[in-house]
C-alpha cells in the first residue's frame, strides 16, 4: 500500500500448510528458496513468517517459493505487520536483498497504521475483484509501541538553530508535524512524537525538523565570529610535520592516495604479523569486500597499484597517511568477558574499548622504473635501496636521532625480505622491504613492490622533546678511520653499527659499510667487512691520543661482543 507506506503480503490461503501463520526465528542454516528461485541459508537472527511446517517468507524482506498468488488462487490471506527496523536491515544485508518492503521497514513505518492499511486492502479486493471478507481481523500486538516523549527547551532550540524564531512559530511548526504538545512552560514544551517518527527521539532531532520547515535559508549568517585562542599541542605539531613530509615526498615524485579504512577480511587470512583474530570486524557489513577495519595500509596501496598497472601506468610512487585498527581479545575487561557485571555498570563502561586500539601510520609504495624513457639516463628499475633512501630522508627531516636507532632484519610475513628500524626499547618505528610474492599474487600485482610502513604515533613520541636549533658548521675537522673486520657470516652490519654507537655516543658521528668480501683467503664461515668511522669534536681538534683511545675501545668491544678480528 504505497499510499500509506505500509508493505503488505498476499498469500494463497490454500497453500498455507496447517492453516496457521507463525512468526518466529529458524535454526541457523535452514535452507530457504525465495520467489526469484535463489536459495538462501537462514540465520537464527532472521525473522521468518512460517506455516506449521516450514518458513514461507523472510519477514519484511522477501517472500519464499509458494508464498505468492497464482492463476489457480481462489482464497487469499492478507498480512500487514510492523517489524523492528534493525532486524529487517540486518536480514536484508545478510542475504544481499533490497526490496521495496525492506526499504520501508528499515526506515520505520507507522505501527498504528497497520490495521488501517489492511482494511483498505481488503476493501479494494472486495470492490475491484469481487471478493468476500471471510473472517475477522486477527491482531497480535502484545506490546504496543509508545509515542516518544521529548522535552524541548526554547533556549536550546534557538542556540542550535542560530536564531530566535519565537515560541509561537515553534508551536505552530511542531503542531503541523503531528507532534502533540502535552505541557507548555515559559522555558519550553513537552512533546509527544508519533511512534512512526523513529528518527525524532531527541531534542536535537525536533530542532532539525523545525528548522527544515522554517527554512535554513531564513537563518541569517552573523556579521561577527566569536573565537578563542588555543595553545598549540601535539596534534598541531603532528599535523604540521605531516604537511612538511608530504611536501617532501611530492617533491620526490610521490602521489598521495587516500583509501577506505574498511577492507576485505580475507586479505589477512594466513598472516602471522596481522592475524585475522586481531581484526576489528563490522557487525553488519554492506558486503564481504568491506567487512573489517584495516590493520595495515599495505593492501589499500596495492589496490591502487593494481588499478594503475591495469591501465598501463606501471611506474608508481605512492604515500598515504591513515589510521590502522586492532582488536586483542586478551585485553578485554574480565567482567565483560565473563558477563559478571551489567553493561550499564559505569566501571565496566570505562573498559569497554580496552581491547581496541588505533595507530596512525605513513605508508610508502614504490614500483616500476625509477628512470624511464630519458635520453640522458638509461632505464633503471626501482629498488629497495631507493625506498630506504626515501625513508631515511623522512626520518632526517623529522629530526630523529639516528644514534638511538637500531636496524634489524624484519620477520614480518608481508615481506619476502625487509628490515626494521627500532628504538633502543625495541619498538618498531618503521619497517620496509619487498612485498611477498604470495600477497602480490593475491592482489593481482605482477611487478615487484617495495613498501615502507612508518608508525607516525611512535615517531612523534621519539621527537617530542627534540628542540630544533641551528648551529654553525664546526670549525674543527672530522677524522675518518677504516677497519677491516673478519666476522662470522651470520653477523649483520646492523649489529656492528649498534656496538659502535653504544661504545662512543658523543664523538662518533657516522658508521658506514663500504665493502664486503667473501671468498678466497678467508676462514670457512667468515666474511670481511670494510667499515668507515667518522669522529668529530665540535669544540676542539681531536689529537692522535684521543682518536687511538676511541678506536681501541671500538675494536675491543667489537671483538668481545661480535667475535671480530682485524685483517
C-alpha positions as CSV (number, residue, x, y, z in Angstrom):
1,X,0.0,0.0,0.0
2,X,2.2,2.9,-1.3
3,X,-0.4,5.4,-0.3
4,X,0.2,4.6,3.4
5,X,3.8,3.4,3.3
6,X,2.7,0.0,4.6
7,X,4.1,-3.1,2.9
8,X,1.6,-6.0,2.6
9,X,1.9,-9.6,1.6
10,X,-0.8,-11.7,-0.1
11,X,-0.7,-15.5,0.5
12,X,-2.6,-18.2,-1.3
13,X,-4.6,-19.4,1.7
14,X,-4.9,-22.9,0.4
15,X,-1.1,-23.3,0.2
16,X,-0.5,-22.4,3.9
17,X,0.3,-25.8,5.4
18,X,-1.6,-26.4,8.6
19,X,-3.8,-23.4,8.1
20,X,-1.8,-21.3,10.5
21,X,0.8,-18.5,10.2
22,X,3.6,-18.3,12.8
23,X,6.2,-15.5,13.1
24,X,9.5,-16.9,14.6
25,X,13.2,-17.4,14.1
26,X,14.5,-20.6,12.4
27,X,17.6,-22.7,13.3
28,X,20.8,-21.3,11.8
29,X,21.5,-22.7,8.3
30,X,17.8,-23.5,7.5
31,X,17.5,-23.6,3.7
32,X,15.1,-21.2,2.1
33,X,14.2,-20.6,-1.6
34,X,12.9,-17.1,-2.4
35,X,10.4,-16.2,-5.0
36,X,13.1,-15.5,-7.6
37,X,14.4,-19.1,-7.2
38,X,17.6,-18.3,-5.3
39,X,18.4,-20.4,-2.3
40,X,19.5,-18.8,1.0
41,X,20.6,-20.1,4.4
42,X,18.5,-18.5,7.1
43,X,20.3,-17.2,10.2
44,X,18.9,-17.7,13.7
45,X,18.8,-13.9,13.7
46,X,16.4,-13.7,10.7
47,X,12.7,-13.3,11.5
48,X,10.6,-15.7,9.4
49,X,6.9,-15.9,8.6
50,X,6.2,-19.7,8.7
51,X,3.4,-22.2,8.3
52,X,3.2,-25.2,10.5
53,X,6.0,-27.0,8.7
54,X,8.4,-24.5,7.1
55,X,9.3,-20.8,6.5
56,X,7.3,-19.0,3.9
57,X,8.9,-15.5,3.9
58,X,11.9,-13.7,5.3
59,X,9.8,-11.2,7.4
60,X,9.9,-7.7,5.9
61,X,12.3,-8.6,3.1
62,X,11.3,-11.3,0.6
63,X,8.6,-13.9,0.1
64,X,9.5,-17.6,-0.5
65,X,8.7,-20.0,-3.2
66,X,5.0,-20.8,-3.0
67,X,4.1,-17.8,-0.8
68,X,2.6,-15.7,-3.6
69,X,-0.7,-15.9,-5.6
70,X,-1.2,-17.7,-8.9
71,X,-3.8,-18.2,-11.6
72,X,-5.4,-21.0,-9.6
73,X,-5.7,-18.9,-6.4
74,X,-9.2,-18.6,-5.1
75,X,-8.7,-17.7,-1.4
76,X,-6.1,-15.2,-0.1
77,X,-4.7,-14.2,3.2
78,X,-3.6,-10.6,3.6
79,X,-0.7,-10.0,6.0
80,X,0.1,-6.5,7.4
81,X,2.8,-6.1,10.0
82,X,5.3,-3.9,11.8
83,X,8.8,-5.2,12.2
84,X,11.8,-3.9,14.1
85,X,13.8,-1.7,11.6
86,X,17.2,-3.0,12.9
87,X,16.2,-6.7,12.4
88,X,15.0,-6.1,8.9
89,X,18.1,-4.1,7.9
90,X,20.4,-6.7,9.1
91,X,18.5,-9.5,7.4
92,X,18.4,-7.6,4.1
93,X,22.2,-7.0,4.2
94,X,22.9,-10.5,5.4
95,X,21.2,-12.0,2.3
96,X,22.1,-9.2,-0.1
97,X,18.4,-8.4,-0.8
98,X,17.0,-5.0,-1.2
99,X,13.2,-4.8,-1.8
100,X,10.5,-2.2,-1.6
101,X,9.4,-3.8,1.6
102,X,12.8,-3.8,3.3
103,X,13.3,-0.2,2.2
104,X,10.2,0.8,4.1
105,X,10.6,-1.4,7.1
106,X,14.3,-0.3,7.6
107,X,13.2,3.3,7.9
108,X,10.4,2.7,10.3
109,X,6.7,2.5,9.4
110,X,3.7,3.7,11.4
111,X,2.8,0.9,13.9
112,X,-0.6,2.4,14.4
113,X,-1.4,2.3,10.7
114,X,-1.1,-1.4,10.2
115,X,-4.8,-2.2,10.7
116,X,-6.0,0.7,8.7
117,X,-3.9,-0.3,5.7
118,X,-5.1,-3.9,6.0
119,X,-8.7,-2.8,6.0
120,X,-8.1,-0.6,2.9
121,X,-6.5,-3.5,1.1
122,X,-9.4,-5.9,2.0
123,X,-12.0,-3.3,0.8
124,X,-10.1,-2.9,-2.5
125,X,-10.2,-6.7,-3.0
126,X,-13.9,-6.7,-2.4
127,X,-14.6,-3.7,-4.6
128,X,-12.3,-4.4,-7.5
129,X,-12.0,-8.2,-7.6
130,X,-15.5,-9.2,-6.3
131,X,-14.0,-10.8,-3.2
132,X,-15.7,-11.6,0.1
133,X,-14.2,-10.9,3.5
134,X,-14.4,-14.3,5.2
135,X,-13.0,-13.7,8.7
136,X,-12.4,-11.1,11.4
137,X,-9.1,-9.3,11.6
138,X,-6.6,-11.2,13.7
139,X,-4.5,-8.6,15.5
140,X,-1.4,-9.8,17.6
141,X,0.1,-6.7,19.3
142,X,1.2,-7.8,22.8
143,X,3.4,-4.8,23.5
144,X,2.1,-1.6,21.8
145,X,4.9,0.9,20.9
146,X,4.5,4.1,22.8
147,X,5.0,7.5,21.3
148,X,8.2,9.3,22.0
149,X,8.2,12.0,24.8
150,X,10.7,14.8,24.1
151,X,11.4,17.9,26.3
152,X,12.3,20.8,24.1
153,X,13.9,23.9,25.7
154,X,13.4,27.2,23.8
155,X,16.9,28.5,24.6
156,X,18.5,25.2,23.5
157,X,16.5,25.3,20.2
158,X,17.4,28.9,19.5
159,X,21.1,28.2,20.2
160,X,21.2,25.2,18.0
161,X,19.3,27.0,15.1
162,X,21.3,30.2,15.5
163,X,18.2,32.3,15.5
164,X,15.4,33.2,17.9
165,X,12.3,32.4,15.8
166,X,9.8,32.9,18.7
167,X,7.7,30.4,20.8
168,X,4.6,30.8,18.6
169,X,6.5,29.8,15.5
170,X,7.9,26.8,17.2
171,X,4.5,25.6,18.4
172,X,3.0,26.2,15.0
173,X,5.6,24.1,13.3
174,X,5.6,21.2,15.8
175,X,1.8,21.0,15.6
176,X,2.0,20.9,11.8
177,X,4.4,17.9,12.1
178,X,1.8,15.9,14.1
179,X,3.6,16.4,17.4
180,X,1.2,16.9,20.3
181,X,2.0,19.5,23.0
182,X,1.5,17.8,26.3
183,X,2.8,20.6,28.5
184,X,3.9,24.2,27.9
185,X,6.0,26.3,30.2
186,X,7.9,29.6,29.8
187,X,11.1,27.6,29.2
188,X,9.8,25.1,26.7
189,X,7.5,22.3,25.6
190,X,6.9,18.7,26.4
191,X,6.1,17.0,23.1
192,X,4.6,13.7,22.1
193,X,6.1,12.5,18.9
194,X,4.3,9.8,16.8
195,X,5.8,6.3,17.1
196,X,6.4,6.1,13.4
197,X,8.9,9.0,13.5
198,X,11.7,6.8,14.6
199,X,14.2,9.5,13.5
200,X,12.8,12.0,16.0
201,X,13.6,10.9,19.6
202,X,15.9,13.7,20.9
203,X,15.6,17.4,21.3
204,X,18.1,18.0,18.5
205,X,16.0,15.8,16.2
206,X,13.0,18.0,16.9
207,X,15.1,21.2,16.3
208,X,16.2,19.7,12.9
209,X,12.6,19.2,11.9
210,X,11.6,22.7,13.0
211,X,14.5,24.2,11.1
212,X,13.7,22.1,8.0
213,X,10.2,23.6,7.9
214,X,11.2,27.1,8.9
215,X,14.0,27.1,6.2
216,X,17.7,27.0,6.5
217,X,17.9,29.9,4.1
218,X,15.9,32.1,6.6
219,X,18.7,31.8,9.2
220,X,20.9,34.9,8.7
221,X,24.7,34.5,8.7
222,X,26.0,36.6,11.6
223,X,28.3,39.5,10.8
224,X,30.8,38.7,13.6
225,X,32.5,35.5,14.5
226,X,33.4,34.6,18.1
227,X,36.6,32.5,18.7
228,X,39.0,31.6,21.5
229,X,42.8,31.4,21.5
230,X,44.1,27.9,21.7
231,X,47.6,26.8,22.7
232,X,49.3,24.5,20.1
233,X,49.6,21.0,21.2
234,X,51.0,17.6,20.0
235,X,48.2,17.3,17.4
236,X,49.1,20.6,15.8
237,X,52.8,19.7,15.7
238,X,51.9,16.3,14.1
239,X,49.7,18.0,11.5
240,X,52.4,20.5,10.6
241,X,55.0,17.7,10.2
242,X,52.6,15.7,8.1
243,X,52.3,18.6,5.7
244,X,56.1,19.0,5.7
245,X,56.8,15.4,4.9
246,X,54.0,15.3,2.3
247,X,55.6,18.2,0.5
248,X,59.0,16.5,0.7
249,X,57.6,13.3,-0.8
250,X,55.7,15.1,-3.5
251,X,58.9,16.8,-4.4
252,X,60.5,13.3,-4.8
253,X,57.8,12.3,-7.3
254,X,55.3,10.7,-5.0
255,X,51.5,11.0,-5.3
256,X,49.3,11.0,-2.2
257,X,46.5,8.4,-2.1
258,X,43.5,8.0,0.3
259,X,41.9,4.6,0.8
260,X,38.9,3.4,2.7
261,X,39.6,2.2,6.2
262,X,37.2,-0.7,5.6
263,X,38.8,-3.7,3.8
264,X,38.2,-7.3,3.0
265,X,38.9,-9.5,6.0
266,X,40.1,-12.3,3.6
267,X,43.3,-10.2,2.9
268,X,44.5,-11.2,6.4
269,X,43.9,-15.0,6.1
270,X,47.1,-16.8,6.9
271,X,49.1,-13.8,8.0
272,X,51.1,-14.1,11.3
273,X,52.1,-10.5,11.7
274,X,48.5,-9.3,11.1
275,X,46.3,-12.2,12.2
276,X,42.6,-12.3,11.3
277,X,41.8,-12.7,15.0
278,X,43.1,-9.1,15.6
279,X,40.7,-7.6,13.0
280,X,38.0,-5.1,14.1
281,X,35.1,-6.6,12.3
282,X,31.8,-4.9,11.3
283,X,28.7,-6.4,12.8
284,X,26.6,-5.6,9.8
285,X,28.8,-5.1,6.7
286,X,27.5,-3.9,3.4
287,X,29.5,-6.5,1.6
288,X,32.3,-9.0,2.1
289,X,34.7,-6.6,0.5
290,X,34.1,-4.0,3.3
291,X,33.7,-6.2,6.4
292,X,36.7,-5.3,8.6
293,X,38.9,-2.3,9.6
294,X,42.4,-2.4,8.2
295,X,45.4,-3.4,10.3
296,X,47.9,-2.1,7.7
297,X,47.9,0.4,4.9
298,X,49.6,-2.1,2.6
299,X,46.5,-3.6,0.9
300,X,44.9,-0.3,0.1
301,X,48.1,0.8,-1.7
302,X,48.3,-2.5,-3.6
303,X,44.8,-2.0,-4.8
304,X,45.9,1.4,-6.2
305,X,49.0,-0.2,-7.8
306,X,46.9,-2.9,-9.4
307,X,44.3,-0.3,-10.7
308,X,47.1,1.8,-12.3
309,X,49.1,-1.2,-13.7
310,X,45.9,-2.5,-15.4
311,X,45.7,0.9,-17.2
312,X,49.3,0.9,-18.4
313,X,50.7,3.1,-15.7
314,X,53.2,0.9,-14.0
315,X,55.9,3.4,-12.7
316,X,54.4,4.4,-9.4
317,X,55.3,6.2,-6.1
318,X,52.5,6.5,-3.6
319,X,52.2,7.7,0.0
320,X,49.3,7.7,2.5
321,X,48.7,8.9,6.0
322,X,46.0,6.9,7.8
323,X,44.8,5.1,10.9
324,X,45.1,1.3,11.4
325,X,42.9,-0.6,13.9
326,X,43.4,-3.5,16.1
327,X,41.4,-5.8,18.4
328,X,43.0,-8.0,21.1
329,X,40.8,-10.5,22.9
330,X,43.3,-10.8,25.7
331,X,42.9,-7.1,26.6
332,X,39.2,-7.3,27.2
333,X,37.9,-6.4,30.6
334,X,37.4,-9.6,32.5
335,X,33.9,-8.6,33.7
336,X,32.9,-8.0,30.1
337,X,34.2,-11.4,29.0
338,X,32.6,-13.3,31.9
339,X,29.4,-11.3,31.8
340,X,29.6,-10.7,35.6
341,X,28.8,-7.0,35.5
342,X,26.0,-5.2,33.8
343,X,26.8,-3.5,30.6
344,X,25.4,-0.3,32.2
345,X,27.9,-0.6,35.1
346,X,30.0,2.7,35.0
347,X,33.1,0.7,35.9
348,X,32.6,-1.7,33.0
349,X,31.7,1.1,30.6
350,X,35.2,2.6,31.2
351,X,36.8,-0.5,30.0
352,X,34.6,-1.4,27.0
353,X,37.2,-0.3,24.5
354,X,40.2,-1.7,26.2
355,X,40.6,-4.4,23.6
356,X,40.5,-1.9,20.8
357,X,43.3,0.4,19.6
358,X,44.3,2.5,16.7
359,X,47.7,3.8,15.4
360,X,48.5,6.5,12.9
361,X,50.8,5.3,10.1
362,X,52.6,6.6,7.0
363,X,52.8,4.2,4.1
364,X,55.2,4.4,1.1
365,X,54.9,2.3,-2.1
366,X,57.4,2.2,-4.9
367,X,57.2,0.0,-8.0
368,X,58.1,0.0,-11.7
369,X,61.0,2.0,-13.1
370,X,62.9,4.8,-11.3
371,X,64.0,6.3,-14.7
372,X,62.2,5.6,-17.9
373,X,62.4,7.0,-21.4
374,X,65.2,9.5,-20.6
375,X,67.7,10.5,-23.2
376,X,70.2,11.4,-20.5
377,X,69.9,8.3,-18.4
378,X,69.4,4.6,-19.2
379,X,66.2,3.0,-17.9
380,X,66.6,2.0,-14.3
381,X,64.3,-0.2,-12.1
382,X,63.2,1.0,-8.7
383,X,64.9,-0.8,-5.9
384,X,64.7,-1.5,-2.2
385,X,67.6,0.9,-1.6
386,X,65.7,3.7,-3.3
387,X,62.8,3.2,-0.9
388,X,65.3,3.1,2.0
389,X,66.7,6.5,1.0
390,X,63.2,8.0,1.0
391,X,62.5,6.6,4.5
392,X,65.8,7.8,5.9
393,X,65.3,11.3,4.4
394,X,61.8,11.4,6.1
395,X,63.4,10.4,9.4
396,X,66.1,13.0,8.9
397,X,63.5,15.7,8.1
398,X,61.6,14.9,11.3
399,X,64.8,15.2,13.4
400,X,65.1,11.6,14.5
401,X,68.4,10.9,16.3
402,X,70.0,8.1,14.3
403,X,72.3,7.2,17.1
404,X,69.3,6.0,19.1
405,X,68.1,3.7,16.3
406,X,68.7,0.0,15.7
407,X,68.4,-1.6,12.2
408,X,67.4,-5.2,12.3
409,X,66.0,-7.8,9.9
410,X,62.3,-7.8,9.6
411,X,60.3,-11.0,10.4
412,X,57.0,-9.5,9.2
413,X,55.5,-12.0,6.7
414,X,54.2,-9.3,4.4
415,X,57.8,-9.1,3.1
416,X,59.9,-11.6,1.3
417,X,62.9,-9.5,2.6
418,X,62.8,-6.5,4.8
419,X,64.4,-4.5,7.7
420,X,63.0,-2.8,10.8
421,X,64.1,0.4,12.3
422,X,63.7,0.2,16.1
423,X,64.4,2.4,19.0
424,X,66.5,1.3,21.9
425,X,63.4,-0.1,23.7
426,X,62.8,-2.5,20.8
427,X,59.7,-0.7,19.5
428,X,59.4,-0.6,15.7
429,X,59.4,2.9,14.4
430,X,59.4,1.9,10.7
431,X,59.8,-1.2,8.5
432,X,60.4,-1.6,4.9
433,X,61.0,-4.3,2.4
434,X,59.9,-6.2,-0.7
435,X,56.3,-7.3,-0.7
436,X,56.0,-11.0,-0.7
437,X,55.1,-12.8,-3.9
438,X,52.1,-14.5,-2.2
439,X,50.5,-11.1,-1.3
440,X,51.3,-9.7,-4.8
441,X,49.6,-12.7,-6.4
442,X,46.5,-12.3,-4.2
443,X,46.3,-8.6,-5.2
444,X,46.9,-9.3,-8.9
445,X,50.2,-7.4,-9.0
446,X,52.9,-8.8,-11.2
447,X,55.8,-6.3,-10.7
448,X,58.0,-6.0,-7.6
449,X,56.5,-3.6,-5.0
450,X,58.6,-2.0,-2.3
451,X,56.6,-1.0,0.8
452,X,57.5,1.0,3.9
453,X,55.4,1.5,7.0
454,X,56.2,4.3,9.4
455,X,54.5,4.3,12.8
456,X,53.7,8.0,12.9
457,X,52.5,7.9,16.5
458,X,55.7,6.4,17.8
459,X,57.8,8.8,15.6
460,X,56.0,11.8,17.2
461,X,56.9,10.4,20.7
462,X,60.5,9.9,19.6
463,X,60.9,13.5,18.6
464,X,58.6,15.0,21.3
465,X,61.5,16.5,23.3
466,X,63.6,17.4,20.3
467,X,64.4,21.1,20.0
468,X,65.3,22.4,16.6
469,X,68.4,24.7,16.9
470,X,70.7,25.9,14.3
471,X,74.5,26.0,14.9
472,X,77.4,26.9,12.8
473,X,79.2,24.3,10.9
474,X,82.0,23.1,13.1
475,X,85.4,24.8,12.5
476,X,87.1,21.7,13.6
477,X,87.8,18.9,11.1
478,X,86.3,15.4,11.3
479,X,88.5,12.4,11.4
480,X,88.0,9.3,9.3
481,X,89.3,5.8,10.2
482,X,88.8,2.5,8.4
483,X,88.7,-1.0,9.9
484,X,88.7,-4.3,8.0
485,X,86.8,-6.7,10.3
486,X,86.7,-10.5,9.9
487,X,83.3,-11.7,11.2
488,X,81.0,-14.7,11.1
489,X,78.7,-14.8,8.1
490,X,75.7,-14.6,10.4
491,X,76.6,-11.2,11.7
492,X,74.7,-8.3,10.2
493,X,76.1,-4.8,9.7
494,X,73.3,-3.5,11.9
495,X,75.0,-5.3,14.9
496,X,78.3,-3.7,14.1
497,X,76.6,-0.3,13.9
498,X,74.8,-0.9,17.2
499,X,78.0,-1.9,19.1
500,X,79.8,1.2,17.6
501,X,77.2,3.7,18.6
502,X,76.8,2.2,22.1
503,X,80.6,2.4,22.6
504,X,81.1,6.1,21.7
505,X,77.9,8.1,21.9
506,X,79.4,11.7,21.8
507,X,82.2,11.9,19.2
508,X,81.2,9.1,16.8
509,X,79.2,10.8,14.0
510,X,78.9,8.2,11.3
511,X,79.4,4.5,10.7
512,X,79.5,3.3,7.0
513,X,80.0,-0.1,5.4
514,X,81.8,0.4,2.1
515,X,82.9,-3.2,1.2
516,X,82.0,-6.8,1.9
517,X,84.3,-9.7,0.8
518,X,83.6,-13.4,0.9
519,X,85.8,-15.9,-0.9
520,X,89.5,-16.9,-1.1
521,X,92.0,-16.5,1.7
522,X,89.3,-16.3,4.4
523,X,88.4,-18.8,7.0
524,X,85.4,-21.0,6.4
525,X,82.2,-19.4,7.5
526,X,83.8,-15.9,7.7
527,X,83.3,-12.7,5.8
528,X,85.2,-9.4,5.7
529,X,83.6,-6.0,6.4
530,X,85.3,-2.8,5.5
531,X,83.8,-0.2,7.8
532,X,84.5,3.6,8.0
533,X,84.2,5.5,11.2
534,X,83.8,9.3,11.3
535,X,84.8,11.1,14.6
536,X,84.4,14.8,15.3
537,X,84.6,17.1,18.4
538,X,82.7,20.3,17.7
539,X,84.7,22.2,20.3
540,X,88.2,21.3,19.5
541,X,90.6,19.4,17.2
542,X,91.0,15.7,18.1
543,X,94.5,14.6,18.7
544,X,96.0,11.2,17.9
545,X,95.9,10.1,21.5
546,X,92.1,10.6,21.7
547,X,91.5,9.0,18.4
548,X,93.5,6.0,19.2
549,X,91.8,5.6,22.5
550,X,88.3,5.6,20.9
551,X,89.4,3.3,18.1
552,X,91.0,0.8,20.5
553,X,87.8,0.8,22.6
554,X,85.7,0.2,19.5
555,X,88.0,-2.7,18.4
556,X,87.8,-4.2,21.9
557,X,84.0,-4.1,22.1
558,X,83.7,-5.5,18.5
559,X,86.0,-8.4,19.4
560,X,84.2,-9.1,22.7
561,X,80.6,-8.8,21.5
562,X,80.8,-10.0,17.9
563,X,84.0,-12.1,17.8
564,X,85.5,-9.7,15.3
565,X,89.1,-10.0,14.1
566,X,91.2,-7.3,12.4
567,X,92.6,-8.2,9.0
